[in-house]
Amino acid sequence: MRGQYALPGMKDFDLVVNTQGRAKQRRSALFGAHVGYRFDLPTFRLAPAVEVEGMRLAPRHDANLFNPEASGVAHVGSSPYQALLDDPTSVVTKKYGAGLHRFSTRMRTDVGMVMFNAVFAYRSGGRFEPYAGVGFGVARVEARRAVAYQTNPSGPIEMTPDTHERVNHFNSRDRANDVAVAWQVKGGLRAMLTERVSAFVEYRLIRVAATNFTFGATRYTGHAPTDPWRVKHAAMRVSTGLMGIRYSL
Protein backbone atom coordinates (compact mmCIF):
# COMPACT_ATOMS: atom_id res chain seq x y z
CA MET A 1 0.00 0.00 0.00
CA ARG A 2 1.38 3.36 -0.96
CA GLY A 3 0.28 6.79 0.17
CA GLN A 4 1.79 10.24 -0.09
CA TYR A 5 3.35 11.50 3.14
CA ALA A 6 5.57 14.43 3.99
CA LEU A 7 8.23 14.98 6.64
CA PRO A 8 9.31 18.42 7.88
CA GLY A 9 11.96 19.85 5.58
CA MET A 10 11.58 17.07 3.01
CA LYS A 11 9.54 16.48 -0.11
CA ASP A 12 6.68 14.01 -0.31
CA PHE A 13 7.47 10.31 -0.43
CA ASP A 14 5.55 7.06 -0.92
CA LEU A 15 5.17 4.98 2.24
CA VAL A 16 4.78 1.25 1.57
CA VAL A 17 2.48 -0.51 4.07
CA ASN A 18 2.49 -4.31 3.95
CA THR A 19 0.64 -5.60 7.01
CA GLN A 20 -0.32 -9.11 7.98
CA GLY A 21 -2.02 -10.89 10.85
CA ARG A 22 -4.45 -13.62 11.82
CA ALA A 23 -8.20 -13.27 11.41
CA LYS A 24 -10.56 -14.67 13.98
CA GLN A 25 -14.03 -15.84 13.07
CA ARG A 26 -17.05 -15.46 15.28
CA ARG A 27 -19.90 -17.93 15.36
CA SER A 28 -21.99 -18.06 12.21
CA ALA A 29 -24.96 -19.91 10.77
CA LEU A 30 -24.96 -22.20 7.74
CA PHE A 31 -28.09 -22.70 5.64
CA GLY A 32 -28.62 -24.82 2.57
CA ALA A 33 -30.65 -27.24 0.49
CA HIS A 34 -29.87 -30.07 -1.89
CA VAL A 35 -31.46 -32.28 -4.51
CA GLY A 36 -30.13 -35.63 -5.62
CA TYR A 37 -30.68 -39.15 -6.81
CA ARG A 38 -30.05 -42.33 -4.85
CA PHE A 39 -29.22 -45.71 -6.38
CA ASP A 40 -30.85 -48.45 -4.29
CA LEU A 41 -29.20 -51.68 -5.42
CA PRO A 42 -30.97 -54.72 -3.92
CA THR A 43 -27.83 -56.83 -3.50
CA PHE A 44 -25.71 -54.12 -1.80
CA ARG A 45 -25.88 -52.68 1.69
CA LEU A 46 -24.21 -49.46 0.54
CA ALA A 47 -26.53 -47.15 -1.37
CA PRO A 48 -24.65 -44.51 -3.44
CA ALA A 49 -26.20 -41.14 -4.23
CA VAL A 50 -25.28 -37.95 -6.07
CA GLU A 51 -26.34 -34.47 -4.93
CA VAL A 52 -26.26 -30.86 -6.05
CA GLU A 53 -26.22 -28.58 -3.03
CA GLY A 54 -26.42 -24.84 -2.40
CA MET A 55 -25.29 -23.28 0.90
CA ARG A 56 -24.80 -19.87 2.44
CA LEU A 57 -22.41 -18.99 5.26
CA ALA A 58 -22.21 -15.51 6.82
CA PRO A 59 -19.34 -15.17 9.32
CA ARG A 60 -17.71 -11.98 10.64
CA HIS A 61 -13.92 -11.67 10.67
CA ASP A 62 -11.80 -9.49 12.96
CA ALA A 63 -8.04 -9.08 12.72
CA ASN A 64 -5.19 -7.12 14.26
CA LEU A 65 -2.58 -6.44 11.58
CA PHE A 66 0.99 -5.23 11.95
CA ASN A 67 3.87 -4.46 9.64
CA PRO A 68 6.40 -7.30 10.13
CA GLU A 69 9.29 -5.35 8.61
CA ALA A 70 10.36 -1.74 8.29
CA SER A 71 8.25 0.13 5.73
CA GLY A 72 10.08 1.04 2.57
CA VAL A 73 10.20 4.39 0.82
CA ALA A 74 9.25 3.89 -2.82
CA HIS A 75 9.92 7.44 -3.99
CA VAL A 76 11.96 10.10 -2.21
CA GLY A 77 11.83 13.68 -3.54
CA SER A 78 15.20 14.89 -4.82
CA SER A 79 16.48 18.46 -4.87
CA PRO A 80 19.84 20.28 -4.66
CA TYR A 81 19.53 20.64 -0.89
CA GLN A 82 18.37 17.05 -0.29
CA ALA A 83 21.88 15.94 0.64
CA LEU A 84 21.92 18.44 3.52
CA LEU A 85 18.88 16.82 5.14
CA ASP A 86 18.53 13.63 7.10
CA ASP A 87 18.06 10.43 5.14
CA PRO A 88 14.24 10.14 4.94
CA THR A 89 14.47 6.35 4.86
CA SER A 90 15.93 6.28 8.38
CA VAL A 91 13.27 8.72 9.61
CA VAL A 92 10.46 6.61 8.15
CA THR A 93 11.97 3.43 9.57
CA LYS A 94 12.10 4.99 13.03
CA LYS A 95 8.49 6.22 12.85
CA TYR A 96 6.93 3.32 10.94
CA GLY A 97 9.36 0.51 11.70
CA ALA A 98 8.71 -3.17 12.18
CA GLY A 99 5.60 -3.79 14.28
CA LEU A 100 4.82 -0.07 14.74
CA HIS A 101 2.40 0.46 11.87
CA ARG A 102 -0.73 -1.38 13.03
CA PHE A 103 -4.34 -1.68 11.95
CA SER A 104 -7.51 -3.16 13.38
CA THR A 105 -9.85 -4.51 10.69
CA ARG A 106 -13.19 -6.22 10.48
CA MET A 107 -15.55 -7.27 7.72
CA ARG A 108 -18.69 -9.28 7.16
CA THR A 109 -18.31 -12.06 4.58
CA ASP A 110 -21.17 -13.74 2.74
CA VAL A 111 -20.09 -17.09 1.31
CA GLY A 112 -22.39 -18.69 -1.26
CA MET A 113 -21.40 -22.23 -2.28
CA VAL A 114 -22.51 -24.76 -4.89
CA MET A 115 -21.33 -28.31 -4.21
CA PHE A 116 -21.51 -31.55 -6.16
CA ASN A 117 -21.57 -34.41 -3.65
CA ALA A 118 -21.09 -38.16 -3.67
CA VAL A 119 -22.80 -39.79 -0.68
CA PHE A 120 -22.85 -43.40 0.54
CA ALA A 121 -25.51 -44.61 2.98
CA TYR A 122 -25.50 -47.89 4.88
CA ARG A 123 -28.86 -49.62 4.61
CA SER A 124 -29.20 -51.13 8.05
CA GLY A 125 -32.72 -52.40 7.49
CA GLY A 126 -33.97 -50.47 10.51
CA ARG A 127 -35.16 -46.96 11.20
CA PHE A 128 -31.69 -45.39 11.43
CA GLU A 129 -29.25 -45.10 8.56
CA PRO A 130 -25.67 -43.75 8.80
CA TYR A 131 -24.07 -42.07 5.80
CA ALA A 132 -20.91 -40.26 4.68
CA GLY A 133 -19.97 -38.16 1.69
CA VAL A 134 -17.55 -35.81 -0.01
CA GLY A 135 -18.19 -32.81 -2.21
CA PHE A 136 -16.40 -30.35 -4.48
CA GLY A 137 -17.56 -27.04 -5.91
CA VAL A 138 -17.11 -23.29 -6.02
CA ALA A 139 -17.72 -20.47 -3.56
CA ARG A 140 -18.40 -16.80 -4.15
CA VAL A 141 -17.07 -14.80 -1.22
CA GLU A 142 -18.32 -11.25 -0.79
CA ALA A 143 -16.76 -8.99 1.84
CA ARG A 144 -18.86 -6.01 2.92
CA ARG A 145 -18.90 -3.36 5.62
CA ALA A 146 -15.10 -3.63 5.76
CA VAL A 147 -13.22 -1.22 8.00
CA ALA A 148 -9.51 -0.72 8.70
CA TYR A 149 -8.63 1.58 11.59
CA GLN A 150 -5.01 2.57 12.12
CA THR A 151 -4.23 2.12 15.81
CA ASN A 152 -0.50 2.93 15.75
CA PRO A 153 1.44 5.24 15.48
CA SER A 154 -1.56 7.62 15.27
CA GLY A 155 -3.05 6.67 18.65
CA PRO A 156 -5.93 4.39 19.68
CA ILE A 157 -7.73 5.14 16.37
CA GLU A 158 -6.62 7.62 13.73
CA MET A 159 -8.94 10.65 13.40
CA THR A 160 -9.26 13.20 10.60
CA PRO A 161 -7.65 16.53 11.57
CA ASP A 162 -10.64 18.69 10.59
CA THR A 163 -13.85 16.76 11.37
CA HIS A 164 -12.33 14.38 13.95
CA GLU A 165 -14.05 11.29 12.51
CA ARG A 166 -12.57 7.82 12.54
CA VAL A 167 -10.48 7.12 9.46
CA ASN A 168 -11.67 3.96 7.75
CA HIS A 169 -8.94 3.31 5.20
CA PHE A 170 -11.46 1.49 2.98
CA ASN A 171 -13.89 4.42 3.00
CA SER A 172 -14.17 4.94 -0.78
CA ARG A 173 -15.32 1.33 -1.33
CA ASP A 174 -15.90 -1.00 1.59
CA ARG A 175 -16.98 -4.12 -0.28
CA ALA A 176 -15.36 -6.56 -2.71
CA ASN A 177 -15.80 -10.16 -3.89
CA ASP A 178 -13.89 -13.14 -5.26
CA VAL A 179 -14.53 -16.72 -6.39
CA ALA A 180 -12.65 -19.71 -4.97
CA VAL A 181 -12.62 -23.50 -5.05
CA ALA A 182 -14.38 -25.26 -2.15
CA TRP A 183 -14.67 -28.82 -0.86
CA GLN A 184 -16.31 -30.61 2.04
CA VAL A 185 -16.58 -33.93 3.86
CA LYS A 186 -19.62 -34.89 5.88
CA GLY A 187 -21.02 -37.73 7.93
CA GLY A 188 -24.31 -38.18 9.69
CA LEU A 189 -27.26 -40.25 10.80
CA ARG A 190 -30.68 -40.31 9.18
CA ALA A 191 -33.89 -41.37 11.00
CA MET A 192 -36.97 -42.38 9.04
CA LEU A 193 -40.10 -40.56 10.24
CA THR A 194 -42.46 -41.83 7.54
CA GLU A 195 -41.99 -43.80 4.35
CA ARG A 196 -40.84 -40.65 2.52
CA VAL A 197 -39.80 -38.19 5.24
CA SER A 198 -36.65 -38.49 7.36
CA ALA A 199 -34.73 -36.27 9.76
CA PHE A 200 -30.94 -36.08 9.85
CA VAL A 201 -28.09 -34.76 11.96
CA GLU A 202 -24.60 -34.48 10.54
CA TYR A 203 -21.11 -33.05 10.93
CA ARG A 204 -19.34 -31.18 8.13
CA LEU A 205 -15.86 -29.87 7.50
CA ILE A 206 -15.84 -27.23 4.74
CA ARG A 207 -12.79 -25.55 3.24
CA VAL A 208 -12.82 -22.51 0.94
CA ALA A 209 -9.56 -21.65 -0.84
CA ALA A 210 -7.77 -18.30 -0.38
CA THR A 211 -9.47 -15.19 -1.76
CA ASN A 212 -8.28 -11.73 -2.81
CA PHE A 213 -10.18 -8.47 -2.31
CA THR A 214 -9.51 -4.94 -3.54
CA PHE A 215 -11.08 -2.24 -1.37
CA GLY A 216 -11.23 1.46 -2.16
CA ALA A 217 -8.49 4.00 -1.60
CA THR A 218 -8.46 6.20 1.51
CA ARG A 219 -10.11 9.52 0.68
CA TYR A 220 -10.55 12.04 3.49
CA THR A 221 -10.02 15.79 3.54
CA GLY A 222 -6.77 16.43 5.37
CA HIS A 223 -5.60 12.79 5.11
CA ALA A 224 -2.91 11.58 2.73
CA PRO A 225 -4.55 9.77 -0.23
CA THR A 226 -3.65 6.13 -0.79
CA ASP A 227 -3.82 3.54 -3.53
CA PRO A 228 -6.66 0.97 -3.39
CA TRP A 229 -6.05 -1.54 -0.61
CA ARG A 230 -5.38 -5.13 -1.66
CA VAL A 231 -6.34 -7.74 0.94
CA LYS A 232 -5.59 -11.46 0.74
CA HIS A 233 -7.71 -13.70 2.93
CA ALA A 234 -6.22 -17.12 3.63
CA ALA A 235 -8.26 -20.28 3.17
CA MET A 236 -11.32 -20.57 5.40
CA ARG A 237 -12.10 -23.79 7.23
CA VAL A 238 -15.52 -24.26 8.79
CA SER A 239 -16.39 -27.06 11.19
CA THR A 240 -20.11 -27.28 11.84
CA GLY A 241 -23.04 -29.45 12.84
CA LEU A 242 -26.30 -29.48 10.89
CA MET A 243 -29.78 -30.88 11.17
CA GLY A 244 -32.64 -30.99 8.70
CA ILE A 245 -35.49 -32.75 6.97
CA ARG A 246 -35.21 -34.93 3.86
CA TYR A 247 -38.08 -35.84 1.53
CA SER A 248 -37.91 -38.75 -0.92
CA LEU A 249 -39.99 -38.72 -4.08
C-alpha positions as CSV (number, residue, x, y, z in Angstrom):
1,M,0.0,0.0,0.0
2,R,1.4,3.4,-1.0
3,G,0.3,6.8,0.2
4,Q,1.8,10.2,-0.1
5,Y,3.4,11.5,3.1
6,A,5.6,14.4,4.0
7,L,8.2,15.0,6.6
8,P,9.3,18.4,7.9
9,G,12.0,19.8,5.6
10,M,11.6,17.1,3.0
11,K,9.5,16.5,-0.1
12,D,6.7,14.0,-0.3
13,F,7.5,10.3,-0.4
14,D,5.6,7.1,-0.9
15,L,5.2,5.0,2.2
16,V,4.8,1.3,1.6
17,V,2.5,-0.5,4.1
18,N,2.5,-4.3,4.0
19,T,0.6,-5.6,7.0
20,Q,-0.3,-9.1,8.0
21,G,-2.0,-10.9,10.9
22,R,-4.5,-13.6,11.8
23,A,-8.2,-13.3,11.4
24,K,-10.6,-14.7,14.0
25,Q,-14.0,-15.8,13.1
26,R,-17.0,-15.5,15.3
27,R,-19.9,-17.9,15.4
28,S,-22.0,-18.1,12.2
29,A,-25.0,-19.9,10.8
30,L,-25.0,-22.2,7.7
31,F,-28.1,-22.7,5.6
32,G,-28.6,-24.8,2.6
33,A,-30.7,-27.2,0.5
34,H,-29.9,-30.1,-1.9
35,V,-31.5,-32.3,-4.5
36,G,-30.1,-35.6,-5.6
37,Y,-30.7,-39.2,-6.8
38,R,-30.1,-42.3,-4.8
39,F,-29.2,-45.7,-6.4
40,D,-30.9,-48.5,-4.3
41,L,-29.2,-51.7,-5.4
42,P,-31.0,-54.7,-3.9
43,T,-27.8,-56.8,-3.5
44,F,-25.7,-54.1,-1.8
45,R,-25.9,-52.7,1.7
46,L,-24.2,-49.5,0.5
47,A,-26.5,-47.1,-1.4
48,P,-24.6,-44.5,-3.4
49,A,-26.2,-41.1,-4.2
50,V,-25.3,-37.9,-6.1
51,E,-26.3,-34.5,-4.9
52,V,-26.3,-30.9,-6.1
53,E,-26.2,-28.6,-3.0
54,G,-26.4,-24.8,-2.4
55,M,-25.3,-23.3,0.9
56,R,-24.8,-19.9,2.4
57,L,-22.4,-19.0,5.3
58,A,-22.2,-15.5,6.8
59,P,-19.3,-15.2,9.3
60,R,-17.7,-12.0,10.6
61,H,-13.9,-11.7,10.7
62,D,-11.8,-9.5,13.0
63,A,-8.0,-9.1,12.7
64,N,-5.2,-7.1,14.3
65,L,-2.6,-6.4,11.6
66,F,1.0,-5.2,11.9
67,N,3.9,-4.5,9.6
68,P,6.4,-7.3,10.1
69,E,9.3,-5.4,8.6
70,A,10.4,-1.7,8.3
71,S,8.2,0.1,5.7
72,G,10.1,1.0,2.6
73,V,10.2,4.4,0.8
74,A,9.3,3.9,-2.8
75,H,9.9,7.4,-4.0
76,V,12.0,10.1,-2.2
77,G,11.8,13.7,-3.5
78,S,15.2,14.9,-4.8
79,S,16.5,18.5,-4.9
80,P,19.8,20.3,-4.7
81,Y,19.5,20.6,-0.9
82,Q,18.4,17.0,-0.3
83,A,21.9,15.9,0.6
84,L,21.9,18.4,3.5
85,L,18.9,16.8,5.1
86,D,18.5,13.6,7.1
87,D,18.1,10.4,5.1
88,P,14.2,10.1,4.9
89,T,14.5,6.4,4.9
90,S,15.9,6.3,8.4
91,V,13.3,8.7,9.6
92,V,10.5,6.6,8.2
93,T,12.0,3.4,9.6
94,K,12.1,5.0,13.0
95,K,8.5,6.2,12.8
96,Y,6.9,3.3,10.9
97,G,9.4,0.5,11.7
98,A,8.7,-3.2,12.2
99,G,5.6,-3.8,14.3
100,L,4.8,-0.1,14.7
101,H,2.4,0.5,11.9
102,R,-0.7,-1.4,13.0
103,F,-4.3,-1.7,11.9
104,S,-7.5,-3.2,13.4
105,T,-9.8,-4.5,10.7
106,R,-13.2,-6.2,10.5
107,M,-15.5,-7.3,7.7
108,R,-18.7,-9.3,7.2
109,T,-18.3,-12.1,4.6
110,D,-21.2,-13.7,2.7
111,V,-20.1,-17.1,1.3
112,G,-22.4,-18.7,-1.3
113,M,-21.4,-22.2,-2.3
114,V,-22.5,-24.8,-4.9
115,M,-21.3,-28.3,-4.2
116,F,-21.5,-31.5,-6.2
117,N,-21.6,-34.4,-3.6
118,A,-21.1,-38.2,-3.7
119,V,-22.8,-39.8,-0.7
120,F,-22.9,-43.4,0.5
121,A,-25.5,-44.6,3.0
122,Y,-25.5,-47.9,4.9
123,R,-28.9,-49.6,4.6
124,S,-29.2,-51.1,8.1
125,G,-32.7,-52.4,7.5
126,G,-34.0,-50.5,10.5
127,R,-35.2,-47.0,11.2
128,F,-31.7,-45.4,11.4
129,E,-29.2,-45.1,8.6
130,P,-25.7,-43.8,8.8
131,Y,-24.1,-42.1,5.8
132,A,-20.9,-40.3,4.7
133,G,-20.0,-38.2,1.7
134,V,-17.5,-35.8,0.0
135,G,-18.2,-32.8,-2.2
136,F,-16.4,-30.3,-4.5
137,G,-17.6,-27.0,-5.9
138,V,-17.1,-23.3,-6.0
139,A,-17.7,-20.5,-3.6
140,R,-18.4,-16.8,-4.2
141,V,-17.1,-14.8,-1.2
142,E,-18.3,-11.2,-0.8
143,A,-16.8,-9.0,1.8
144,R,-18.9,-6.0,2.9
145,R,-18.9,-3.4,5.6
146,A,-15.1,-3.6,5.8
147,V,-13.2,-1.2,8.0
148,A,-9.5,-0.7,8.7
149,Y,-8.6,1.6,11.6
150,Q,-5.0,2.6,12.1
151,T,-4.2,2.1,15.8
152,N,-0.5,2.9,15.8
153,P,1.4,5.2,15.5
154,S,-1.6,7.6,15.3
155,G,-3.1,6.7,18.6
156,P,-5.9,4.4,19.7
157,I,-7.7,5.1,16.4
158,E,-6.6,7.6,13.7
159,M,-8.9,10.6,13.4
160,T,-9.3,13.2,10.6
161,P,-7.7,16.5,11.6
162,D,-10.6,18.7,10.6
163,T,-13.9,16.8,11.4
164,H,-12.3,14.4,14.0
165,E,-14.1,11.3,12.5
166,R,-12.6,7.8,12.5
167,V,-10.5,7.1,9.5
168,N,-11.7,4.0,7.7
169,H,-8.9,3.3,5.2
170,F,-11.5,1.5,3.0
171,N,-13.9,4.4,3.0
172,S,-14.2,4.9,-0.8
173,R,-15.3,1.3,-1.3
174,D,-15.9,-1.0,1.6
175,R,-17.0,-4.1,-0.3
176,A,-15.4,-6.6,-2.7
177,N,-15.8,-10.2,-3.9
178,D,-13.9,-13.1,-5.3
179,V,-14.5,-16.7,-6.4
180,A,-12.7,-19.7,-5.0
181,V,-12.6,-23.5,-5.1
182,A,-14.4,-25.3,-2.2
183,W,-14.7,-28.8,-0.9
184,Q,-16.3,-30.6,2.0
185,V,-16.6,-33.9,3.9
186,K,-19.6,-34.9,5.9
187,G,-21.0,-37.7,7.9
188,G,-24.3,-38.2,9.7
189,L,-27.3,-40.3,10.8
190,R,-30.7,-40.3,9.2
191,A,-33.9,-41.4,11.0
192,M,-37.0,-42.4,9.0
193,L,-40.1,-40.6,10.2
194,T,-42.5,-41.8,7.5
195,E,-42.0,-43.8,4.4
196,R,-40.8,-40.7,2.5
197,V,-39.8,-38.2,5.2
198,S,-36.6,-38.5,7.4
199,A,-34.7,-36.3,9.8
200,F,-30.9,-36.1,9.8
201,V,-28.1,-34.8,12.0
202,E,-24.6,-34.5,10.5
203,Y,-21.1,-33.0,10.9
204,R,-19.3,-31.2,8.1
205,L,-15.9,-29.9,7.5
206,I,-15.8,-27.2,4.7
207,R,-12.8,-25.5,3.2
208,V,-12.8,-22.5,0.9
209,A,-9.6,-21.6,-0.8
210,A,-7.8,-18.3,-0.4
211,T,-9.5,-15.2,-1.8
212,N,-8.3,-11.7,-2.8
213,F,-10.2,-8.5,-2.3
214,T,-9.5,-4.9,-3.5
215,F,-11.1,-2.2,-1.4
216,G,-11.2,1.5,-2.2
217,A,-8.5,4.0,-1.6
218,T,-8.5,6.2,1.5
219,R,-10.1,9.5,0.7
220,Y,-10.5,12.0,3.5
221,T,-10.0,15.8,3.5
222,G,-6.8,16.4,5.4
223,H,-5.6,12.8,5.1
224,A,-2.9,11.6,2.7
225,P,-4.6,9.8,-0.2
226,T,-3.6,6.1,-0.8
227,D,-3.8,3.5,-3.5
228,P,-6.7,1.0,-3.4
229,W,-6.1,-1.5,-0.6
230,R,-5.4,-5.1,-1.7
231,V,-6.3,-7.7,0.9
232,K,-5.6,-11.5,0.7
233,H,-7.7,-13.7,2.9
234,A,-6.2,-17.1,3.6
235,A,-8.3,-20.3,3.2
236,M,-11.3,-20.6,5.4
237,R,-12.1,-23.8,7.2
238,V,-15.5,-24.3,8.8
239,S,-16.4,-27.1,11.2
240,T,-20.1,-27.3,11.8
241,G,-23.0,-29.5,12.8
242,L,-26.3,-29.5,10.9
243,M,-29.8,-30.9,11.2
244,G,-32.6,-31.0,8.7
245,I,-35.5,-32.8,7.0
246,R,-35.2,-34.9,3.9
247,Y,-38.1,-35.8,1.5
248,S,-37.9,-38.7,-0.9
249,L,-40.0,-38.7,-4.1
